[in-house]
Each structure stands twice: as structure tokens, then as C-alpha cells.
């Protein structure tokens, strides 16, 4: 046990970063030959995004990336996780490459390296070229093949300088929020298509990973590749058999349907049985699961909140029950999510950092030796720039402090957790919620594009620079938790 009041030190070499995604920050959606993506189309659909917000102007990062890299320097970041916009690189997803689009990422990578910040690209953070959706989208096998081609193009352009790669961000969101619940692009509500999307996303990952792995940077560092899941922990609302079975089913559709194929080359039998009435998984061809389970070097985990589930909500106050009419969990649409009365963020997500500890311990046990990273973690709160020109977001500091303590405890218990990326560098386009939710360490005034480092950004800079959490956490932060 560290002495009372002693700082919490992280291991030498621990990676401190922050994350963003192309559509959420870049703006410039028609610049330099970029083609339309499914998020451009979805955001233009009346009623799809809060306030009618679109990918313009976002944070104008496409033009302001140098200013943003200077901010990353202020925040003490060692690494920056960003995503590459497929429709900039190959505007219609299948035809000619667009050198002007690739050149943006070329400039970005050079500027990051000049600033001493390691670039961590993710190849797919949800901005599918619209032309590929028109041809069927992720439920269609060809999309996986096109993804692998696009991955090769980006590898060829950046692989001389970029060592660490991620293929997909949160395929659960792409497949189930996009094709089953329809709250994300492309806004389809087709349960069978969502399951086909799961498989073709994973196939795209495996094919791309095999293309990237084995290469080296110009200075001889091996390319390392992984993917990013929003694995979470599901907990039973009560110990009833119905609630325990709800945990099994939702864990299957949220976590195991992704990790079993990637880590073990098979779909979980109980999940296949649960969804048998919707799909027979006839889209899985010989050799696919070998491709999906291509070796990876790390797994990224995006963690925000644990969830409590129930298979039978009779007798529970309806005010704390969520998920009614929600088509996300294909074949288990009857399961409900039950609020536990914990503090919540502006997303309505309950704060409980022990969920992150549990996720990390489970993955480390499931795949011993696989490097893990927290590739996103953070919180939306109702920030305001005060009269003093600062953003005093003690609640966000409290959230980050609590989760970093959970990460530290997992490392102390033997989890090979090698780094942590805060979500997000900047306030940005929060998908279906538009600009109404702020996750940044840096505040953005969208009208003027003025950036202000929040108190949480200064706090995080101190952690990243020193490699340790200050002790004890501030009373103000503790108050909020
Ligand atoms: C993740 N859900 O999205 C994404 O990787 C980010 O782009 C996003 O801004 C961040 O988390 C915060 O939302 C999610 O409904 C979106 O459970 C929705 C859900 C989960 C993650």
C-alpha cells in the first residue's frame, strides 16, 4: 500500500494521450476532394441530429491542426489518437485515391512528430463513404474488401513514420447503433443487417490488420496493430435468474460477439442461439474466422460507464428503467437497463470507475500477455467559460481522477495496460447529440473557434508530465462524486 497521501505513480514508459475522430473535429467536409460520408447524409436528415447540427464547422481542425498540436504540447501529450477519414482518402470508397486528402494526414503526422507526439491513427471511426453505403454498406461483404484496400493506401502513405495502428473504433456502435437502432448513421433499423455488419466489420479489421502487421517504419520500428472496442461490464440489477440471463445475453451482444471472433476465431454459441430467429449467420464463409482472428498486438478499450440490466422489470420504478422500445440488442430487445442512483454525466451515464477495473481484469485474464490500452475515457459536463475566462470543470477532474485510479489498480494487479487516452482533446460533434455535449479537455467556442484549456486539461497535463496522480484528489472534485 502506498503511504497515505502519497502520489500514485504510473510505470515508466506509460503512454499519455488524448483522442479525437475525423468527423467530430475536422469540418471542411467538401475540401480538397473529400467525398460524402454516411454521417454527412445522416446529419442532413431532418430530426436525426440534435439542433440539426452537421459536420460543419466542427472545430475546423482540418485548417487549425497546427494550433491544436500546440495545445497537445501544452497538455503534455506523448501520443495523439486521431482517425483518418476514408472519404478524404478514397472519396467514393472504391475508385481512385485522392492524393490531396491523404496529404492532410501526411502533414498532420509530420507536425505531430516535429512536436514529439506519437501519431496513433484509427482507420475507421464511422465515416463510411456514402457510395459504399449506397452499394449496401457494412452488411455487404464487399465493404470489408474495400476497407482492406483503403488500409493499404493509408499504410503506404504513412507507414514510414507511423508505428501504432488501430483498424476499427467501436464496431458495436457501427453495427448496432447504425443498422439496428438507427440512431447513428446510416440510420437503418434492420436487425439481420446489423448482424451481417458485425461480421463484415470484423472481416475488414482482420484483412486490414494482416496488411499492416509485418511492416516497419523507416527507422525500423515494427508496425503494431489492434482494434478498439467499447467493451463494458454488465451487472445484474438483482440476483434473479431473469437478470442473470439478461447479463449473459447483453454481454454476448456488446462484448463477446466482438472479442470471441477476434481473439479466439469463433462466434459465441449462446449468442448465435439467441439470434437464431433473426439470422443464421450464413454470411460467414470458409476462412473468414481465420482472417478475423489475424494476430494483433494490442486491444484498445473505450470505457465510459458500466450498466445494470434486468430481464424482468415488473415492480421496478419506471423512472429508473431505460431501453424501452430500443432495438439495439438484436434478439434481446426485451432487456432493460436500470439506473442505480449513482452520479451521472451530461450524457446521463452513471459514473462508476470500478467498471473500468473489471473490464481490464477480465480481458487480461482472457488473453494473457496482450497489451491493453484505454483508448478513450472521459465525461461530458455542462461547462461554461467563466468571467475569469477559465472553465472550472472540477466534475471532469473528479471523473478522470477516479478512472485513472482504477487503471492504476489494474496495473498493480498485473494487467498489461500500457497507456491511457482521454476523450477528448477538444469539445466536438457528439454524433446524434451534435454540439450539445462537451467532452473536451479544451473548450471550443464554435462561433469564434476560440480554444480555452479547461482546468481538467491543466490537471491532465500535470499527470502526463509527472506520470503520477496528485494526492489527495481535490475536495472540489470529491464533492462531485
Ligand atoms: C464513443 N452508446 O461513442 C466514440 O468512440 C466517440 O466518438 C464518442 O464521442 C464517445 O464515445 C462519447 O460518446 C459512443 O450509446 C457513442 O453507448 C454512443 C455510445 C457509446 C459510445
Boltz pocket constraint, residues with backbone or C-beta under 6 A from the ligand:
constraints:
  - pocket:
      binder: B
      contacts: [[A, 21], [A, 24], [A, 169], [A, 170], [A, 173], [A, 230], [A, 302], [A, 376], [A, 423], [A, 429], [A, 430], [A, 431], [A, 439]]
      max_distance: 6.0
